[in-house]
Amino acid sequence: MHKLIIANWKMNPGTQKDAIRLFSATAKIPHSKNVDVVVCPPFVYLESLSHISASAQGGPALGGQDVFWENPSGAYTGEVSAAMLKSFGVEYVIIGHSERRRLLGETDAVINKKVLTALAAGLKIILCVGEPSEHGLTQTAHGLTRNTKLAKKSVANQLKKDLAGIRSAPNSIFHIPNSSLTIAYEPIWAIGTGIPDKPEDSNSMAVFIKSFLNSKFQIPNSRVLYGGSVNAKNAAAFLDQPKIDGALVGGASLDAKNFKKIIEAAQNKK
Ligand code: PGA
């Protein structure tokens, strides 16, 4: 089964020199054709990394960590357009990461505009969804337990709003090829905390997301990744799940040795 492993470097590393070093080490990780590897660095490193990416046969594809909803240019201070990303050979873009939703106040309406623009521009999108701890976990006498029903409701609500109009938008492509839309399920309480979800619970969420996209948006067989404290040790347990198609990796992608183990775990899956 084909797996997609995405490195989300977030606002790391601190210098271009280190970014080139990390990307070069990542590009050298051998992997078979059944694994696609994508690196999403900060915008400012894309230009220099695009030269390495273009020259590394079978090396990682590049992804942006965000994109603006207007394209290709205009009076939008601080923003980066889909056309600009594409000019550096960027193929993928992360949209709706929970850190942007929380720290920058990105709403589902904003995320929806970005999704429509990025798809129309021909970028492959990684749409992040996931419930906050108050929806996903419930305090009981035995400690915290998973509240799957509420978590699914929260995710369905995001998907409904974030993907609104993808079938009916004018002029479009909105025959979405499956490879253009990937959902990353990232429970917010699992991101950067060292407390990952239980692989079976994420698998059940992946089943739910796939069936929701099929019934609400007529998108069959969509790709769903898991993200949130994935590391070299636990990656195989997630990638073993039948409905999880890959991983979105933050912290553990900043060390090529750890990231290599995650790629190997993906490669060893049937
Ligand atoms: P983490 O981040 O692997 O450091 O938890 C994942 C993400 O935010 O995409």
py3Dmol code that shows the C-alpha trace and the ligand (Angstrom):
import py3Dmol

protein = """\
ATOM      1  CA  MET A   1       0.000   0.000   0.000  1.00  0.00           C
ATOM      2  CA  HIS A   2       1.268   3.473  -0.912  1.00  0.00           C
ATOM      3  CA  LYS A   3       2.154   5.717   2.042  1.00  0.00           C
ATOM      4  CA  LEU A   4       2.696   9.466   2.261  1.00  0.00           C
ATOM      5  CA  ILE A   5       5.130  10.772   4.880  1.00  0.00           C
ATOM      6  CA  ILE A   6       5.197  14.521   5.361  1.00  0.00           C
ATOM      7  CA  ALA A   7       7.774  16.487   7.351  1.00  0.00           C
ATOM      8  CA  ASN A   8       6.310  19.658   8.822  1.00  0.00           C
ATOM      9  CA  TRP A   9       9.351  21.625   9.931  1.00  0.00           C
ATOM     10  CA  LYS A  10       7.198  24.478  11.316  1.00  0.00           C
ATOM     11  CA  MET A  11       9.449  27.479  12.191  1.00  0.00           C
ATOM     12  CA  ASN A  12      12.631  25.359  12.116  1.00  0.00           C
ATOM     13  CA  PRO A  13      15.583  25.134  11.750  1.00  0.00           C
ATOM     14  CA  GLY A  14      16.885  28.578  12.690  1.00  0.00           C
ATOM     15  CA  THR A  15      19.332  29.124   9.815  1.00  0.00           C
ATOM     16  CA  GLN A  16      19.458  28.465   6.101  1.00  0.00           C
ATOM     17  CA  LYS A  17      22.670  26.519   6.547  1.00  0.00           C
ATOM     18  CA  ASP A  18      20.956  24.098   8.928  1.00  0.00           C
ATOM     19  CA  ALA A  19      17.940  23.868   6.631  1.00  0.00           C
ATOM     20  CA  ILE A  20      20.174  22.849   3.723  1.00  0.00           C
ATOM     21  CA  ARG A  21      21.986  20.350   5.923  1.00  0.00           C
ATOM     22  CA  LEU A  22      18.742  18.788   7.185  1.00  0.00           C
ATOM     23  CA  PHE A  23      17.164  18.685   3.739  1.00  0.00           C
ATOM     24  CA  SER A  24      20.263  17.119   2.186  1.00  0.00           C
ATOM     25  CA  ALA A  25      20.303  14.427   4.881  1.00  0.00           C
ATOM     26  CA  THR A  26      16.565  13.834   4.387  1.00  0.00           C
ATOM     27  CA  ALA A  27      17.004  13.624   0.612  1.00  0.00           C
ATOM     28  CA  LYS A  28      19.573  10.843   1.060  1.00  0.00           C
ATOM     29  CA  ILE A  29      17.176   8.562   2.946  1.00  0.00           C
ATOM     30  CA  PRO A  30      16.592   5.632   0.603  1.00  0.00           C
ATOM     31  CA  HIS A  31      13.026   4.503   0.127  1.00  0.00           C
ATOM     32  CA  SER A  32      11.015   2.404  -2.256  1.00  0.00           C
ATOM     33  CA  LYS A  33       8.453   3.741  -4.700  1.00  0.00           C
ATOM     34  CA  ASN A  34       5.573   2.850  -2.414  1.00  0.00           C
ATOM     35  CA  VAL A  35       6.489   5.748  -0.113  1.00  0.00           C
ATOM     36  CA  ASP A  36       6.166   9.423  -1.077  1.00  0.00           C
ATOM     37  CA  VAL A  37       8.148  11.839   1.072  1.00  0.00           C
ATOM     38  CA  VAL A  38       7.331  15.558   1.285  1.00  0.00           C
ATOM     39  CA  VAL A  39       9.222  18.242   3.221  1.00  0.00           C
ATOM     40  CA  CYS A  40       7.420  21.453   4.226  1.00  0.00           C
ATOM     41  CA  PRO A  41      10.063  24.002   5.299  1.00  0.00           C
ATOM     42  CA  PRO A  42       9.546  27.678   6.172  1.00  0.00           C
ATOM     43  CA  PHE A  43       8.887  29.752   3.005  1.00  0.00           C
ATOM     44  CA  VAL A  44      12.256  31.508   3.151  1.00  0.00           C
ATOM     45  CA  TYR A  45      14.153  28.238   2.637  1.00  0.00           C
ATOM     46  CA  LEU A  46      12.127  27.036  -0.342  1.00  0.00           C
ATOM     47  CA  GLU A  47      14.312  28.656  -2.965  1.00  0.00           C
ATOM     48  CA  SER A  48      17.581  27.108  -1.836  1.00  0.00           C
ATOM     49  CA  LEU A  49      15.990  23.726  -1.102  1.00  0.00           C
ATOM     50  CA  SER A  50      14.297  23.664  -4.499  1.00  0.00           C
ATOM     51  CA  HIS A  51      17.729  23.349  -6.148  1.00  0.00           C
ATOM     52  CA  ILE A  52      18.551  20.298  -4.036  1.00  0.00           C
ATOM     53  CA  SER A  53      15.068  18.855  -4.509  1.00  0.00           C
ATOM     54  CA  ALA A  54      15.262  19.221  -8.275  1.00  0.00           C
ATOM     55  CA  SER A  55      18.613  17.475  -8.404  1.00  0.00           C
ATOM     56  CA  ALA A  56      17.852  14.627  -5.999  1.00  0.00           C
ATOM     57  CA  GLN A  57      16.364  11.761  -8.029  1.00  0.00           C
ATOM     58  CA  GLY A  58      13.457  10.328  -6.099  1.00  0.00           C
ATOM     59  CA  GLY A  59      14.189  12.825  -3.308  1.00  0.00           C
ATOM     60  CA  PRO A  60      11.479  14.541  -1.279  1.00  0.00           C
ATOM     61  CA  ALA A  61       8.877  16.761  -2.880  1.00  0.00           C
ATOM     62  CA  LEU A  62       8.476  20.253  -1.442  1.00  0.00           C
ATOM     63  CA  GLY A  63       5.423  21.572   0.352  1.00  0.00           C
ATOM     64  CA  GLY A  64       4.416  24.973   1.743  1.00  0.00           C
ATOM     65  CA  GLN A  65       3.137  25.312   5.315  1.00  0.00           C
ATOM     66  CA  ASP A  66       0.405  27.720   4.236  1.00  0.00           C
ATOM     67  CA  VAL A  67      -0.822  29.710   1.224  1.00  0.00           C
ATOM     68  CA  PHE A  68      -2.922  32.852   0.760  1.00  0.00           C
ATOM     69  CA  TRP A  69      -6.377  32.758  -0.843  1.00  0.00           C
ATOM     70  CA  GLU A  70      -5.660  35.377  -3.508  1.00  0.00           C
ATOM     71  CA  ASN A  71      -3.565  34.389  -6.481  1.00  0.00           C
ATOM     72  CA  PRO A  72      -1.134  35.213  -8.083  1.00  0.00           C
ATOM     73  CA  SER A  73      -0.195  38.597  -6.541  1.00  0.00           C
ATOM     74  CA  GLY A  74      -1.573  41.741  -4.899  1.00  0.00           C
ATOM     75  CA  ALA A  75      -1.548  44.084  -1.940  1.00  0.00           C
ATOM     76  CA  TYR A  76      -1.505  41.438   0.811  1.00  0.00           C
ATOM     77  CA  THR A  77       1.319  42.236   3.199  1.00  0.00           C
ATOM     78  CA  GLY A  78       3.202  39.217   4.430  1.00  0.00           C
ATOM     79  CA  GLU A  79       1.332  36.666   2.323  1.00  0.00           C
ATOM     80  CA  VAL A  80       2.563  34.107  -0.221  1.00  0.00           C
ATOM     81  CA  SER A  81       0.508  32.963  -3.221  1.00  0.00           C
ATOM     82  CA  ALA A  82       0.018  29.555  -4.801  1.00  0.00           C
ATOM     83  CA  ALA A  83       1.724  30.797  -7.985  1.00  0.00           C
ATOM     84  CA  MET A  84       4.770  31.874  -5.965  1.00  0.00           C
ATOM     85  CA  LEU A  85       4.970  28.461  -4.323  1.00  0.00           C
ATOM     86  CA  LYS A  86       4.654  26.715  -7.665  1.00  0.00           C
ATOM     87  CA  SER A  87       7.450  28.814  -9.136  1.00  0.00           C
ATOM     88  CA  PHE A  88       9.813  27.009  -6.737  1.00  0.00           C
ATOM     89  CA  GLY A  89       8.530  23.591  -7.742  1.00  0.00           C
ATOM     90  CA  VAL A  90       6.321  23.268  -4.655  1.00  0.00           C
ATOM     91  CA  GLU A  91       3.748  20.498  -5.162  1.00  0.00           C
ATOM     92  CA  TYR A  92       1.977  20.321  -1.809  1.00  0.00           C
ATOM     93  CA  VAL A  93       0.625  22.768   0.748  1.00  0.00           C
ATOM     94  CA  ILE A  94      -0.524  22.316   4.330  1.00  0.00           C
ATOM     95  CA  ILE A  95      -3.738  24.238   5.054  1.00  0.00           C
ATOM     96  CA  GLY A  96      -5.556  24.695   8.359  1.00  0.00           C
ATOM     97  CA  HIS A  97      -2.860  23.508  10.741  1.00  0.00           C
ATOM     98  CA  SER A  98      -4.163  23.762  14.305  1.00  0.00           C
ATOM     99  CA  GLU A  99      -1.290  26.078  15.281  1.00  0.00           C
ATOM    100  CA  ARG A 100      -2.502  28.580  12.670  1.00  0.00           C
ATOM    101  CA  ARG A 101      -6.123  28.117  13.711  1.00  0.00           C
ATOM    102  CA  ARG A 102      -5.214  28.719  17.357  1.00  0.00           C
ATOM    103  CA  LEU A 103      -2.399  31.296  17.238  1.00  0.00           C
ATOM    104  CA  LEU A 104      -3.442  33.277  14.170  1.00  0.00           C
ATOM    105  CA  GLY A 105      -7.189  32.930  14.469  1.00  0.00           C
ATOM    106  CA  GLU A 106      -7.653  31.149  11.131  1.00  0.00           C
ATOM    107  CA  THR A 107     -11.308  30.310  10.793  1.00  0.00           C
ATOM    108  CA  ASP A 108     -12.920  27.566   8.751  1.00  0.00           C
ATOM    109  CA  ALA A 109     -14.128  30.261   6.321  1.00  0.00           C
ATOM    110  CA  VAL A 110     -10.541  31.430   5.719  1.00  0.00           C
ATOM    111  CA  ILE A 111      -9.331  27.855   5.394  1.00  0.00           C
ATOM    112  CA  ASN A 112     -12.075  27.126   2.876  1.00  0.00           C
ATOM    113  CA  LYS A 113     -10.924  30.043   0.670  1.00  0.00           C
ATOM    114  CA  LYS A 114      -7.351  28.780   0.820  1.00  0.00           C
ATOM    115  CA  VAL A 115      -8.424  25.237  -0.054  1.00  0.00           C
ATOM    116  CA  LEU A 116     -10.366  26.385  -3.124  1.00  0.00           C
ATOM    117  CA  THR A 117      -7.564  28.653  -4.354  1.00  0.00           C
ATOM    118  CA  ALA A 118      -4.819  26.089  -3.820  1.00  0.00           C
ATOM    119  CA  LEU A 119      -6.754  23.340  -5.586  1.00  0.00           C
ATOM    120  CA  ALA A 120      -7.598  25.628  -8.497  1.00  0.00           C
ATOM    121  CA  ALA A 121      -3.896  26.503  -8.776  1.00  0.00           C
ATOM    122  CA  GLY A 122      -3.003  22.814  -9.017  1.00  0.00           C
ATOM    123  CA  LEU A 123      -1.379  22.381  -5.604  1.00  0.00           C
ATOM    124  CA  LYS A 124      -1.974  19.170  -3.680  1.00  0.00           C
ATOM    125  CA  ILE A 125      -3.448  20.078  -0.352  1.00  0.00           C
ATOM    126  CA  ILE A 126      -2.949  18.571   3.070  1.00  0.00           C
ATOM    127  CA  LEU A 127      -5.954  19.775   5.047  1.00  0.00           C
ATOM    128  CA  CYS A 128      -5.429  19.468   8.801  1.00  0.00           C
ATOM    129  CA  VAL A 129      -8.386  18.713  11.028  1.00  0.00           C
ATOM    130  CA  GLY A 130      -8.626  17.503  14.607  1.00  0.00           C
ATOM    131  CA  GLU A 131     -10.561  18.008  17.783  1.00  0.00           C
ATOM    132  CA  PRO A 132      -9.419  19.925  20.874  1.00  0.00           C
ATOM    133  CA  SER A 133      -8.950  17.983  24.092  1.00  0.00           C
ATOM    134  CA  GLU A 134     -12.308  19.065  25.487  1.00  0.00           C
ATOM    135  CA  HIS A 135     -13.989  17.276  22.562  1.00  0.00           C
ATOM    136  CA  GLY A 136     -11.674  14.302  22.287  1.00  0.00           C
ATOM    137  CA  LEU A 137     -10.984  13.386  25.896  1.00  0.00           C
ATOM    138  CA  THR A 138     -13.247  13.014  28.884  1.00  0.00           C
ATOM    139  CA  GLN A 139     -12.143  12.906  32.500  1.00  0.00           C
ATOM    140  CA  THR A 140     -13.487   9.819  34.258  1.00  0.00           C
ATOM    141  CA  ALA A 141     -12.734   8.134  37.542  1.00  0.00           C
ATOM    142  CA  HIS A 142     -10.161   6.051  35.627  1.00  0.00           C
ATOM    143  CA  GLY A 143      -8.393   9.057  34.130  1.00  0.00           C
ATOM    144  CA  LEU A 144      -8.762  10.510  30.653  1.00  0.00           C
ATOM    145  CA  THR A 145     -10.752   8.452  28.172  1.00  0.00           C
ATOM    146  CA  ARG A 146     -11.417   9.021  24.497  1.00  0.00           C
ATOM    147  CA  ASN A 147     -14.709  10.629  23.541  1.00  0.00           C
ATOM    148  CA  THR A 148     -14.952   9.324  20.008  1.00  0.00           C
ATOM    149  CA  LYS A 149     -18.458  10.542  19.329  1.00  0.00           C
ATOM    150  CA  LEU A 150     -17.707  14.168  20.172  1.00  0.00           C
ATOM    151  CA  ALA A 151     -14.349  14.024  18.377  1.00  0.00           C
ATOM    152  CA  LYS A 152     -16.033  12.807  15.181  1.00  0.00           C
ATOM    153  CA  LYS A 153     -18.645  15.537  15.414  1.00  0.00           C
ATOM    154  CA  SER A 154     -15.925  18.157  15.759  1.00  0.00           C
ATOM    155  CA  VAL A 155     -13.967  16.798  12.761  1.00  0.00           C
ATOM    156  CA  ALA A 156     -17.107  16.477  10.605  1.00  0.00           C
ATOM    157  CA  ASN A 157     -17.913  20.101  11.343  1.00  0.00           C
ATOM    158  CA  GLN A 158     -14.454  21.221  10.199  1.00  0.00           C
ATOM    159  CA  LEU A 159     -14.568  19.110   7.036  1.00  0.00           C
ATOM    160  CA  LYS A 160     -18.009  20.394   6.104  1.00  0.00           C
ATOM    161  CA  LYS A 161     -16.896  24.031   6.367  1.00  0.00           C
ATOM    162  CA  ASP A 162     -13.310  23.700   5.119  1.00  0.00           C
ATOM    163  CA  LEU A 163     -14.315  21.837   1.966  1.00  0.00           C
ATOM    164  CA  ALA A 164     -17.531  23.745   1.193  1.00  0.00           C
ATOM    165  CA  GLY A 165     -18.002  24.286  -2.518  1.00  0.00           C
ATOM    166  CA  ILE A 166     -15.276  22.007  -3.761  1.00  0.00           C
ATOM    167  CA  ARG A 167     -17.633  20.253  -6.172  1.00  0.00           C
ATOM    168  CA  SER A 168     -19.500  23.260  -7.442  1.00  0.00           C
ATOM    169  CA  ALA A 169     -16.953  26.088  -7.633  1.00  0.00           C
ATOM    170  CA  PRO A 170     -16.886  27.684 -11.076  1.00  0.00           C
ATOM    171  CA  ASN A 171     -14.315  26.629 -13.718  1.00  0.00           C
ATOM    172  CA  SER A 172     -12.883  24.041 -11.817  1.00  0.00           C
ATOM    173  CA  ILE A 173     -11.037  21.059 -11.574  1.00  0.00           C
ATOM    174  CA  PHE A 174     -13.499  20.111  -9.006  1.00  0.00           C
ATOM    175  CA  HIS A 175     -13.433  16.727 -10.117  1.00  0.00           C
ATOM    176  CA  ILE A 176     -10.867  16.309  -7.484  1.00  0.00           C
ATOM    177  CA  PRO A 177      -8.255  13.773  -8.389  1.00  0.00           C
ATOM    178  CA  ASN A 178      -7.744  11.735  -5.239  1.00  0.00           C
ATOM    179  CA  SER A 179      -4.104  12.689  -5.063  1.00  0.00           C
ATOM    180  CA  SER A 180      -4.985  16.425  -4.814  1.00  0.00           C
ATOM    181  CA  LEU A 181      -6.703  16.170  -1.477  1.00  0.00           C
ATOM    182  CA  THR A 182      -5.220  14.576   1.616  1.00  0.00           C
ATOM    183  CA  ILE A 183      -6.697  14.974   5.069  1.00  0.00           C
ATOM    184  CA  ALA A 184      -4.343  14.965   8.052  1.00  0.00           C
ATOM    185  CA  TYR A 185      -6.156  13.932  11.203  1.00  0.00           C
ATOM    186  CA  GLU A 186      -4.300  15.611  14.054  1.00  0.00           C
ATOM    187  CA  PRO A 187      -6.035  15.620  17.440  1.00  0.00           C
ATOM    188  CA  ILE A 188      -4.899  18.941  18.913  1.00  0.00           C
ATOM    189  CA  TRP A 189      -4.070  17.411  22.290  1.00  0.00           C
ATOM    190  CA  ALA A 190      -1.583  15.060  20.569  1.00  0.00           C
ATOM    191  CA  ILE A 191       0.426  17.709  18.693  1.00  0.00           C
ATOM    192  CA  GLY A 192       3.866  18.339  20.143  1.00  0.00           C
ATOM    193  CA  THR A 193       2.850  16.846  23.479  1.00  0.00           C
ATOM    194  CA  GLY A 194       4.527  13.448  23.268  1.00  0.00           C
ATOM    195  CA  ILE A 195       1.080  11.896  23.878  1.00  0.00           C
ATOM    196  CA  PRO A 196      -0.061  10.360  20.600  1.00  0.00           C
ATOM    197  CA  ASP A 197      -3.540   9.073  19.913  1.00  0.00           C
ATOM    198  CA  LYS A 198      -4.123   5.328  20.132  1.00  0.00           C
ATOM    199  CA  PRO A 199      -3.480   3.914  16.640  1.00  0.00           C
ATOM    200  CA  GLU A 200      -6.859   2.059  16.635  1.00  0.00           C
ATOM    201  CA  ASP A 201      -8.701   5.264  17.550  1.00  0.00           C
ATOM    202  CA  SER A 202      -7.011   7.154  14.711  1.00  0.00           C
ATOM    203  CA  ASN A 203      -7.817   4.326  12.355  1.00  0.00           C
ATOM    204  CA  SER A 204     -11.452   4.563  13.348  1.00  0.00           C
ATOM    205  CA  MET A 205     -11.323   8.328  12.727  1.00  0.00           C
ATOM    206  CA  ALA A 206      -9.740   7.683   9.296  1.00  0.00           C
ATOM    207  CA  VAL A 207     -12.617   5.319   8.455  1.00  0.00           C
ATOM    208  CA  PHE A 208     -15.069   7.997   9.532  1.00  0.00           C
ATOM    209  CA  ILE A 209     -13.343  10.764   7.496  1.00  0.00           C
ATOM    210  CA  LYS A 210     -13.228   8.617   4.350  1.00  0.00           C
ATOM    211  CA  SER A 211     -16.887   7.740   4.592  1.00  0.00           C
ATOM    212  CA  PHE A 212     -17.847  11.353   5.380  1.00  0.00           C
ATOM    213  CA  LEU A 213     -15.971  12.637   2.298  1.00  0.00           C
ATOM    214  CA  ASN A 214     -17.616   9.994   0.190  1.00  0.00           C
ATOM    215  CA  SER A 215     -21.141  10.665   1.348  1.00  0.00           C
ATOM    216  CA  LYS A 216     -20.975  14.479   1.693  1.00  0.00           C
ATOM    217  CA  PHE A 217     -18.662  15.370  -1.163  1.00  0.00           C
ATOM    218  CA  GLN A 218     -18.699  12.250  -3.362  1.00  0.00           C
ATOM    219  CA  ILE A 219     -14.949  11.916  -2.991  1.00  0.00           C
ATOM    220  CA  PRO A 220     -14.200   8.196  -2.896  1.00  0.00           C
ATOM    221  CA  ASN A 221     -11.072   6.603  -1.435  1.00  0.00           C
ATOM    222  CA  SER A 222      -9.591   9.768   0.004  1.00  0.00           C
ATOM    223  CA  ARG A 223      -6.187   9.682   1.643  1.00  0.00           C
ATOM    224  CA  VAL A 224      -6.036  10.197   5.422  1.00  0.00           C
ATOM    225  CA  LEU A 225      -2.835  10.698   7.416  1.00  0.00           C
ATOM    226  CA  TYR A 226      -2.322  10.686  11.163  1.00  0.00           C
ATOM    227  CA  GLY A 227      -0.332  13.449  12.880  1.00  0.00           C
ATOM    228  CA  GLY A 228       0.464  14.263  16.507  1.00  0.00           C
ATOM    229  CA  SER A 229       3.601  13.076  18.334  1.00  0.00           C
ATOM    230  CA  VAL A 230       4.562  10.534  15.665  1.00  0.00           C
ATOM    231  CA  ASN A 231       8.110   9.351  16.298  1.00  0.00           C
ATOM    232  CA  ALA A 232      10.579   6.659  15.299  1.00  0.00           C
ATOM    233  CA  LYS A 233       9.192   4.293  17.927  1.00  0.00           C
ATOM    234  CA  ASN A 234       5.445   4.614  17.414  1.00  0.00           C
ATOM    235  CA  ALA A 235       5.280   5.245  13.629  1.00  0.00           C
ATOM    236  CA  ALA A 236       4.907   1.569  12.687  1.00  0.00           C
ATOM    237  CA  ALA A 237       1.857   1.145  14.928  1.00  0.00           C
ATOM    238  CA  PHE A 238       0.070   3.986  13.087  1.00  0.00           C
ATOM    239  CA  LEU A 239       1.260   2.990   9.623  1.00  0.00           C
ATOM    240  CA  ASP A 240       0.115  -0.591  10.289  1.00  0.00           C
ATOM    241  CA  GLN A 241      -3.484   0.532  10.558  1.00  0.00           C
ATOM    242  CA  PRO A 242      -5.436  -0.429   7.433  1.00  0.00           C
ATOM    243  CA  LYS A 243      -7.049   2.993   6.846  1.00  0.00           C
ATOM    244  CA  ILE A 244      -4.146   5.293   7.768  1.00  0.00           C
ATOM    245  CA  ASP A 245      -2.306   6.251   4.594  1.00  0.00           C
ATOM    246  CA  GLY A 246       0.702   7.985   6.100  1.00  0.00           C
ATOM    247  CA  ALA A 247       1.882  10.470   8.705  1.00  0.00           C
ATOM    248  CA  LEU A 248       2.343  14.194   9.201  1.00  0.00           C
ATOM    249  CA  VAL A 249       5.440  14.499  11.332  1.00  0.00           C
ATOM    250  CA  GLY A 250       6.540  17.619  13.211  1.00  0.00           C
ATOM    251  CA  GLY A 251       9.293  17.361  15.829  1.00  0.00           C
ATOM    252  CA  ALA A 252      10.639  13.975  14.708  1.00  0.00           C
ATOM    253  CA  SER A 253      11.229  15.259  11.158  1.00  0.00           C
ATOM    254  CA  LEU A 254      13.902  17.666  12.416  1.00  0.00           C
ATOM    255  CA  ASP A 255      16.339  14.822  12.982  1.00  0.00           C
ATOM    256  CA  ALA A 256      17.138  12.878   9.801  1.00  0.00           C
ATOM    257  CA  LYS A 257      17.965   9.711  11.766  1.00  0.00           C
ATOM    258  CA  ASN A 258      14.535   9.672  13.417  1.00  0.00           C
ATOM    259  CA  PHE A 259      12.799  10.609  10.199  1.00  0.00           C
ATOM    260  CA  LYS A 260      14.609   7.777   8.406  1.00  0.00           C
ATOM    261  CA  LYS A 261      13.110   5.269  10.854  1.00  0.00           C
ATOM    262  CA  ILE A 262       9.633   6.648  10.166  1.00  0.00           C
ATOM    263  CA  ILE A 263      10.173   6.304   6.413  1.00  0.00           C
ATOM    264  CA  GLU A 264      11.443   2.758   6.938  1.00  0.00           C
ATOM    265  CA  ALA A 265       8.332   1.945   8.979  1.00  0.00           C
ATOM    266  CA  ALA A 266       6.194   3.172   6.064  1.00  0.00           C
ATOM    267  CA  GLN A 267       8.174   1.163   3.594  1.00  0.00           C
ATOM    268  CA  ASN A 268       7.809  -2.061   5.503  1.00  0.00           C
ATOM    269  CA  LYS A 269       4.014  -1.946   5.387  1.00  0.00           C
ATOM    270  CA  LYS A 270       2.089  -4.031   2.921  1.00  0.00           C
TER     271      LYS A 270
END
"""
ligand_1 = """\
9
PGA
P 4.389 16.821 16.189
O 3.641 17.815 15.190
O 4.794 15.595 15.367
O 5.588 17.575 16.680
O 3.431 16.460 17.254
C 2.775 17.337 14.205
C 2.160 18.497 13.459
O 1.875 19.523 14.083
O 1.926 18.432 12.252
"""
view = py3Dmol.view(width=600, height=400)
view.addModel(protein, "pdb")
view.setStyle({"model": 0}, {"cartoon": {"style": "trace"}})
view.addModel(ligand_1, "xyz")
view.setStyle({"model": 1}, {"stick": {}})
view.zoomTo()
view.show()
